[in-house]
Amino acid sequence: MEPTRTVPTRSRGRWLILLGILISALTLSGIAASPAVADEGGTDDPAAEEEYEYFFTGNVQFEGEALEGVLITVEGNGFDAETETDADGRWTIGVPEKAEYEVTLDQDTLPEGVVVLEGQDTVTAEFGLTKRKAVNFFLGEGQRVTVNYFDQVVQRVVSGLNFGLLLALAAIGLSLIFGTTGLSNFAHAELITFGALMVLTFGVNLAWPLWLAIIVALVLSAALGWTLDAALWKPLRRRGVGLIQLMIVSIGLSLALRYTYQFFYGGSTSQLPGATLPSDIRFGAVALSWVDLVSMGVSIVVLLAVAFFLLRTRIGKATRAVSDNAPLASASGIDVDRVIRIVWVLGALLAGLAGILWAYFRPGVSWDMGFQILLLVFAAVTLGGLGTAFGALVGSLIVGLFVEVSTLWLPSDMKYVGALVILIVVLLFRPQGILGRRERIG
Amino acid sequence: MDWGAIFGNAAVELISPTTAAYALAALGLAIHFGFTGLLNFGQAGFMLLGAYGYAIPALKLGWPWWACLLTSLLASVIFALILGIPTLRLRADYLAIVTIAAAEVLRLTFTTNEFAPVTGSANGLSEYQRDLLTLNPLPDGRYGFGPWVFSDRAWFFLILGWIVVILAALLTWLLMRSPWGRVIKGIREDEDAVRALGKNVYSYKMQSLILGGLFGTVAGIIFVMPRAVVPSYFQPTLTFFIYAILLLGGAATILGPILGSIVFWVLLSFFSGFIARAVEAGWLPFMTQVQAGQLRFILVGVAIMLIVVFMPQGILGNKKELAFVK
């Protein structure tokens, strides 16, 4: 079956047409005149109409013209039946009991250029005091774009790449922190949220120009990373607090920060400027907005910069050395604490940037937005191999692609489930992750 | 300020079924984390399986209470096996990530509209207690004294809950002084040493994961008995609260989780009651009622951090028996 997508046109008013008519003499005479048509297409029982005392009726018209041959189905209470509208656009379906039913208008049987308003092609109907119930569908002018399966896959893949790249920004920071300090930082989610909240504060609440707000947000994110390390993590390392304890401290910190955000920003979702731009740039089958393009571009540039930093600069090499073996790095004259401080600043900066991009991807800024993707970030890091920066990138792309592409066959409210299941399955077969090394897994 | 109401509400938490449920879930976590050193962050998932494993057969199949209970326990064992087989051979933090992920998978699966006819989706399920209530020996009506005046139904669930908690604590106590318990504690201290003694560490860890998970499952049933079940109860935050309780009471103790749960809920109720009324009375003009409600979560987060750093052994724990794996 070919999936279809409904795109109602926005500009012109939707003609709310129609509908159902009701308990008027007109309808009654209509039924009387054409009982066969009304129940054509068939219930299990061809004589349904005479047998059942309860009826759903309606009249499907668009701009005053009756639409013939539109398929209507009724389902519920263990009963289902379908019918097509007659030449006058009328339909009637008899049902056995006075109960609640779902009445659906099959959009594919509507003429070209006509759609049911989004999400209203199925109506839940219940009988009132009478034995007849009119069911109305609101039709509008619109385009029903039938996207073929391949094009849908391409669209999802591009979207998944975008999501994967922004996940990678957060994941690399998490992975670097894990690599250098051994800490599984659950509060990384709050670093993600922080970036978006700061843009909201400066760009929307204080109405600064967006570019300035983003720069300020990134600087503040980096400052938060510095502060967290200086005020919390470094003293704890000094005390020699164990890794598991540190992990639980990060959970406590995550909880405290998250609800502090809610305390100040409330539980609602706000939009950043430009978050709702239409997707009007087309590359073949793929429709993107400017924000999507900029987001992917920024992610790629920043990821390349991080790769350059890790591979080519002295500090980057020192970071990898500390990741590999901190005591040895320390013995070779590397200031481990300084490297860790830099990693915290970098990690928080990347997380803040990921948060801003995530606010545009969702779209929306809310107090728990980081926590919503924390597990995906963890899944990405674990998939790639705990503590390997490039593994985090590979893992993120896989998770991002999987989440988006899986919406083709999974309901969208379960799209994160697939990625988390993949995580569990991968650990079963390759526990060190895709780029990880065996000795790390203990 | 109505101090009577604040203290009264806090006193109710002292014996409420919710306190019992959290105590039992924390006791399960004590077996995982305190005694075996397993970092299970999916206790909410075990509780969810308990709640839905009971509610779904009761509502959709009309099974008696004991069959529903068995369904829950069976689901819990299967869940523990799925979690344990890939991760128990790996380092501790892998189990943490996988358990929290698996618990989220469960919660999302029970939230999705796809399975709404069975799970009730985000609206959840209710009225599954009927068969268990036929066992209620208490006469109809409301009785009690002081702040503890409940209906016969509430008393029934409360008494049942605490009986289960006491039995579970006894069982844990017996187990932990048995040879099995000594092996378990040995695994926490030094896995390799236990392996060198010829014990199958993997199998012991799995048994511990299953047992603690079963406690969590029964806790889930106790938790949803006085109310309706919705999937949003079982967010990762629930697991974090249970960790807070466990760490507060003492991770490697039997009575710690129970005491921790009581102290946690009484203090939390007292604190939020006090703040809410202080806001009402205009003592905290910068805060709204809604914000006052969120303050408790911030407090729990800060409390977790402080306890872990400054009092890792908890109220009842022994500082020598440090409850943290290296």
Interface residues (C-beta under 8 A of the other chain):
Chain A: S184 L236 R239 V241 G242 L243 I244 Q245 M247 I248 V249 I251 G252 L253 S254 L255 A256 L257 R258 Y259 T260 Q262 F263 G266 G267 L375 F378 A379 T382 L386 P411 D413 M414 Y416 V417 L420 V421 L423 I424 L427 L428 P431 R440 I441 G442
Chain B: L39 I82 L83 I85 P86 T87 R89 L90 R91 A92 D93 Y94 A96 I97 V98 I100 A101 A102 E104 V105 L108 T109 T111 T112 N113 E114 T237 F240 Y243 A244 L247 V290 Q291 Q294 L295 F297 I298 V300 G301 V302 A303 I304 M305 V308 V309 P312 F324 V325 K326
